[in-house]
Amino acid sequence: MYFPGAKNLEEFWRNIILGKDSVTEVPDERWNKEIYYKPDADGPDVSHSKWGGFIPKIDFDPLAFGIPPQSLAAIEPTQLLTLLVAKRAMEDAGYGEKQINRENISVIIGAEGGNDLANSYSFRGYYKQVFGELHEEVKEALPHTTEDSFPGILANVIAGRITNRLDLGGRNFTVDAACASSLAAIDLACQELILGKSDMVLAGGADLHNGINDYLMFSSTHALSRKGRCATFDSDADGIALGEGVAILVLKRYEDAVRDGDRIYSVIKGVGGSSDGKALGLTAPEKSVRYAHWNVPIIKQVSAQHPLAWLKRMVQEQLLVIKQN
């Protein structure tokens, strides 16, 4: 696993125990804060935040996975780091070099489509269509398409590359459920095991999308905390802080894990999910939650589901109208 400020499990738990704050300012190599960071502006093409959780630089040896070094520039980093984490997860579970039947081992990863590399390819094609031949400095700045480019940007290949390089014969796919993508992957992995379609599933989530486009998009919906900190379950919540991470669990049926003498970290006893149905907007909570009470706790409940200051104000105003009527 990789998380902000942590290259491995030991560093991750050390940060938790020590209470380390791993949210930092956006590194200069990600995007130019002097151009985009305008916390008090509400116009287009501005970011209300310059904060986020960024994973440290990770060394990746392509030859260890049979990947030609010249192909790396055309492969989205999420694919490579998720492959590395999957290998380490298998090793930690005791199945690194162990000879086992890999035909029914599946991979399900929660991830979103679209990435900076794909955007660069799109911009290169669009630029030529609108402005004609690319200037030399633009050619040098943008990636060139190769035979590795198409699979290198596809979200489904995040899982597919793992089954290919680790020689796994089960199902592989990615699932996009926004902020719940990794939990959706775990849910589907449990179904695979319960239904007997897979004997082992590598499931988790991967997201490295902290480019300027993400900050601009989230700012346009007033979703980013101008303080750069989440305040879940708190009336002072003013938005979210973006973060990166890659984590994978090796899942088996409990009885199989006991039979095989596996080290068991935890047991999943249930997974559930739901949608809010029709509401004021795609990101607003359902009416039964908004109108359940007319006191402060309901506002905190709304903040927990959606930390947008404008949504909280809207709910407060509606509750006030209901009370007056």
N, C-alpha and C positions, 0 to 999 in steps of 0.2 A: 504494500500500500504506500501511496504517497499523499501527504497532506501538507498544507502550509507549515513550513518550519520543520518538517519531518520527512526523512528519507526512508524510514523503516518503522516497524512496530515499536521498537524500543524508544526511539526518539518521540514518537507520537504519545505514548503513555507517560514518558518523562515530562512532556509539555503539559499534559493533563494534570498530573500530580503536582507540578510546580505552579500551575495556574498561569502559564505563559500566554500572553496575548500575541497570536501569530498574524494578526491583521496589520498590514503595513501600507505605506504609500505605494502607488503604482510604480514599478521600476521604470527607469527612463527608457529602457529598450522596448517596453511594451507600447507606450504612446506618450505623446508630448503633452504634459500637463499644462504648460504655458499657453498652449493653443486652445485646448478643449475644456479645461477645468474652470467652470464659472458657477459656483454654488448658488449665487443669487439671481441668475438669469433663467428665464423660462422659454427662451427661443429655441429654434432648431440647432442641431449640431453642437450642443454643449453637454458637458457632463457635470452633474451635481455632486459627484463624489470623485475623490482621488485615492480611495482606499480599497483594499481587497486582501484576500488571502491567496498567496502565490506559492506554489511548490518550489523547492530549491532546484538548482540545476542538477540533472541526473545524467550520469554516463551511460551510454548505450553502445554495446558492441554488436554491430549488425552481423558479423561473421559467426557469432555464437548461435544465431538463428538461421543461418544460411541465406542472409539477405545481402546482396551486393552493395558495398558502400556507396556506389554512385547512384543508387536508387533512393537514398535517404532524403534527398532534397524534394522528392516528389511524394513523400509519404507524410501524412498528417501525424504530428507527434503523439496525438492521443492513441493512435493504433500501436505505436512502438512501445510507449510506456505501459499500456494495458497488457500487451504481450509479455513484457518483463515482469509485471506484477502477477500475471497468471502463472508464469513459471515458478516464481517464488512462493506463491500460494500452494501450488502442488508439492513443492519441496517441503514446505512447512507442515503439510498434511501427511508427509511420509511417502509421497508418491512421485518423487523426483526421478530417481533411477529405478524405482521398483517395477518389476515386470508384471503388468496387469493387463486385463482385457480393456482396451480403450474404445471399443466399438460403441458402448452406450454411455460415454461421457460427453455431456453437452455444455454449451457455453451461452449464457444469456447476460447481456450487458445493457444497463440503462445508460443511454447517451442521446444527445440531441444532434440533429443534422446541421450542416452548415459549419464552416470554420474559416479561419483567416486564409488558409492556403486556397480553398475553393473560391473565396472572394477575390483573391488575387488573379486566379485564372479567369474569372468572369470579367474582372475589370480590364484585363489585357485584351480579351475579345471585344468588349464593348468599346474600349478606347479606339481600336482600329476601325470599327464600324462607323463611329461618329466623327473622329478627327483624322482618319486616314492612317498612313504608316506611323508606327511608333517612333518617337524620338529615341536616340541612342541611350540617353539616361533613363528613359522609361523601360526600354528593353532590358537594361542591366538590373533595374530595380525589381522587375516582376519575374516570377518563375516561368520557365519554358515547359510546355507540355511534352511529355514523353509517354512511353507505353506503361509506365508506373503511375502516371498522374491520375487516371480514372479510378482504379481501385484505391489509390492513395488518399482520396478525399471522401470516399463513401463511408457513412456511419455504420452500415451493416458489416463492412469489412473489419471493423474493430473486433467483432466476435469471430468472423471468418478467418482472420489472420491467426488467431489463437488456435483454432482447431487445425488449421493447416500446418503451422510450425510445431505444434506440440503433438501432432498426429492423433487427434481425437476424432472419433467417428460418429458422435451424436449430433443432435441438432445444434445449430448456431444462429443466433439473430440478436438484434438490438431492439430495445423498446424505448420509446420517448413518451414519458408521462410528466414532462416538465420537472418541477422540483421533486417529484415522487418517482423519478425514473429508476433509481436504484432499488427502491422498495417494490416497484412493479416487477423488476427483474427477479427479486427474491420470491415474490408471490408466484410468478410463473415457474420458477425453479421448483418450488414446493409442489406445484401441480404436476410437473414432470415426474417427480419422484413418487408422489402418491398414486398416480395413474400407471406407474411402472414403465413409462416410456424411456426413462433414463435411470441409470444406476448411480450416477454421480453428476453433479452440475456445478460448474464454476459460474457464480453469479455475483454481480456487483454493479458498480457505477463508475463512469469516467467522464470528467468534464475539465477541459483546459481552456474554455472559451472566456477569456478575460481581455479580449482585444477592445479597441476603441469602439467598434460597432456595438458591442454588448452594452457598454456604458452609455452610449448615445441612445440606444433603444430603451433601456431601463429608465433613463432620465426622462425620456419623452412621456412615460407613463407615471412619472413622479414616484417611482418605486425605490430609488436609491436613498439611503440615509445620508444626509449632509454631514452628519457627525462621523460617518464611516463605521458605525457600530449598530448591531441589532439589539433591540430591547424587547425581546419576546415576553409576552404576558405583562407588559408594562405600559401605562398610559402615556409615557414619554416616547414611545416608539415612533420613529419618523421614517422608517424604511429599512431596506436590507443592505447588507454588504456582500458583494460578490466574492466567491471563493472557488478554488480549484481543488481537484482531488481525484485519485484513482484507488479503488479498493475492491477486492474480490474475496468472496467466501467460497470454500470448498464444501458443498452440501451433499449429504447422503441420508438415506433412511436411517433412523435411529437404531433399529435392530441390526441393520447391516454394519453400521459403524461399530457397534458392540461386538458383533460376531468377528469382525476383522481386526479387532484390537486397536482401533483408531483412537488418537487423542481427541477428546471431545471438549471443545471450548464452551459451547452453549447449545441449548435445544430450542428450536422454534416450535411453539405449541399452537400458534394460530396467526393468521394473517387476514386482514380485512381492508376494505376500501369502499369508497362511495363518491358520488358527485352531488353537487348542490342543486342540480336542476336549473330551472329558469330563475334568474335573479336580475338585479339591476344592471349587471354587467358580467362579462366572462370571469372577472376576478373577484366579484363581490360575494359575500356569504349569503346563504338562503334566508328567507324572511323569518322563518321560525326561530332562527338564531338572533336576528337583528331586533325582533319585536318581543322577545321572550320576557324581558324586564325593562324597566325604565330607570335603572340606576347605573352607577359606575361600573360594576362588574361586567355588564354587557359590552361596554366600550372596550374593556380589556379583552373580552372574548373576541371581538372583532379585530383588535390589534394582533391577536395571536394568529388568526386565520389570514389576515392580510394587513401588513404593517404600513399601509399607505396613509399619510396624514390627511390627504384630501378625502379619502373614503371615510375615515373616522369622523371628520367634520361633517360630512354629508349625513352620516347616521345620527350624529348628535342633533343636527338640525331637524331631521325627520322625527326623532323621538320627542323633541321639544314641541313640534307641531301636534303630534298625537296627544301629548299631555295637555296642551292648551285646548284641544278640541274635546 
